[in-house]
């Protein structure tokens, strides 16, 4: 594979947030966000294997007109995306919904974007506060270095 950038957009969702000691993989609030992220990545990667070399990650997050603590900190979204695209650690507590057959291709025990977020050597991120009440959306771009 060359150095092709893989990008995908997720509409009507914020990215998953990793905050605190509780596993985001078990939190009901993060479940739809993680499912959307992993489905988007699975579609964008197609049959390509998760990256196993140094890479750059870009996150562009578009939120509505409010930017407050309830929305979330940009750094928590970055961590949620990085952790959400690799496999969860062995023994991680998972929400029961992950056991459903339709989750097989995006199961947290499988890496989708990259094998380990230690491979991320560059991150670019921005949070865009919109002037209207449009639903949130975001774009993730991953480029091998």
ZIPE-V995863 format. One record per pair of residues at least 12 apart in sequence whose ideal C-beta (glycine too) atoms are under 7 Angstrom apart, sorted by the first residue. I is the first residue (numbers start at 1). J is the second residue. D is the distance in whole Angstrom. If there is no record, write none. Layout:
i=(I & I)
j=(J & J)
d=(D & D)
This chain:
i=(1 & 3 & 3 & 5 & 5 & 5 & 6 & 6 & 6 & 7 & 7 & 7 & 7 & 8 & 8 & 8 & 8 & 8 & 9 & 9 & 10 & 10 & 10 & 10 & 10 & 11 & 11 & 12 & 12 & 13 & 13 & 13 & 13 & 14 & 14 & 14 & 15 & 15 & 15 & 15 & 15 & 15 & 15 & 15 & 16 & 16 & 16 & 16 & 16 & 16 & 16 & 17 & 17 & 17 & 17 & 17 & 18 & 18 & 18 & 18 & 19 & 23 & 23 & 24 & 24 & 25 & 25 & 25 & 25 & 25 & 25 & 26 & 26 & 26 & 28 & 31 & 31 & 34 & 35 & 37 & 37 & 38 & 38 & 38 & 39 & 41 & 41 & 41 & 42 & 42 & 42 & 45 & 45 & 50 & 50 & 50 & 50 & 50 & 51 & 51 & 51 & 51 & 51 & 52 & 53 & 53 & 54 & 54 & 54 & 55 & 55 & 55 & 55 & 55 & 55 & 55 & 55 & 56 & 56 & 56 & 56 & 57 & 57 & 57 & 57 & 58 & 58 & 59 & 59 & 59 & 59 & 59 & 59 & 60 & 60 & 60 & 60 & 61 & 61 & 61 & 61 & 62 & 62 & 62 & 62 & 62 & 63 & 63 & 63 & 63 & 64 & 64 & 64 & 64 & 65 & 65 & 65 & 65 & 65 & 67 & 67 & 74 & 74 & 78 & 78 & 81 & 82 & 82 & 83 & 85 & 85 & 85 & 86 & 86 & 86 & 86 & 86 & 86 & 87 & 87 & 87 & 87 & 88 & 88 & 94 & 113 & 121)
j=(48 & 143 & 144 & 141 & 142 & 143 & 44 & 45 & 142 & 44 & 139 & 140 & 141 & 40 & 41 & 43 & 44 & 140 & 137 & 139 & 36 & 37 & 40 & 137 & 138 & 135 & 137 & 135 & 137 & 32 & 33 & 36 & 136 & 33 & 72 & 136 & 33 & 37 & 59 & 61 & 77 & 80 & 81 & 138 & 30 & 33 & 34 & 37 & 80 & 81 & 84 & 30 & 72 & 76 & 77 & 80 & 76 & 79 & 80 & 83 & 76 & 92 & 93 & 80 & 83 & 88 & 92 & 93 & 94 & 95 & 108 & 93 & 94 & 95 & 95 & 95 & 97 & 84 & 106 & 81 & 84 & 84 & 106 & 112 & 106 & 85 & 112 & 113 & 105 & 106 & 112 & 112 & 113 & 111 & 112 & 113 & 114 & 115 & 113 & 114 & 119 & 142 & 144 & 115 & 119 & 144 & 119 & 121 & 145 & 114 & 119 & 120 & 121 & 142 & 143 & 144 & 145 & 121 & 122 & 143 & 145 & 82 & 120 & 123 & 142 & 124 & 141 & 77 & 78 & 81 & 125 & 138 & 140 & 126 & 128 & 138 & 139 & 77 & 127 & 128 & 138 & 128 & 130 & 136 & 137 & 138 & 127 & 129 & 130 & 136 & 130 & 133 & 134 & 136 & 129 & 130 & 131 & 132 & 133 & 127 & 129 & 125 & 127 & 123 & 125 & 140 & 117 & 120 & 117 & 112 & 113 & 114 & 111 & 113 & 114 & 115 & 116 & 117 & 108 & 109 & 110 & 111 & 108 & 109 & 108 & 142 & 145)
d=(7 & 6 & 5 & 5 & 7 & 4 & 5 & 6 & 5 & 7 & 6 & 7 & 4 & 4 & 6 & 7 & 4 & 6 & 6 & 5 & 5 & 6 & 5 & 6 & 6 & 7 & 5 & 5 & 7 & 7 & 5 & 4 & 7 & 6 & 7 & 5 & 6 & 6 & 7 & 6 & 4 & 5 & 5 & 5 & 5 & 4 & 5 & 6 & 4 & 7 & 5 & 7 & 5 & 4 & 6 & 5 & 6 & 4 & 4 & 6 & 5 & 5 & 5 & 6 & 7 & 5 & 5 & 7 & 5 & 7 & 5 & 4 & 6 & 5 & 7 & 5 & 6 & 5 & 7 & 7 & 5 & 6 & 4 & 6 & 6 & 6 & 5 & 5 & 6 & 6 & 6 & 6 & 7 & 4 & 6 & 6 & 5 & 5 & 7 & 4 & 7 & 7 & 6 & 5 & 7 & 6 & 6 & 5 & 4 & 6 & 5 & 6 & 7 & 6 & 6 & 5 & 6 & 7 & 4 & 5 & 6 & 7 & 5 & 5 & 6 & 4 & 4 & 7 & 6 & 6 & 4 & 6 & 6 & 6 & 7 & 6 & 5 & 6 & 5 & 7 & 4 & 5 & 6 & 6 & 5 & 7 & 6 & 6 & 7 & 5 & 6 & 5 & 6 & 7 & 6 & 6 & 6 & 7 & 7 & 7 & 5 & 6 & 5 & 6 & 5 & 6 & 4 & 6 & 7 & 6 & 3 & 6 & 5 & 7 & 6 & 7 & 6 & 5 & 7 & 6 & 6 & 4 & 4 & 6 & 6 & 6 & 6)
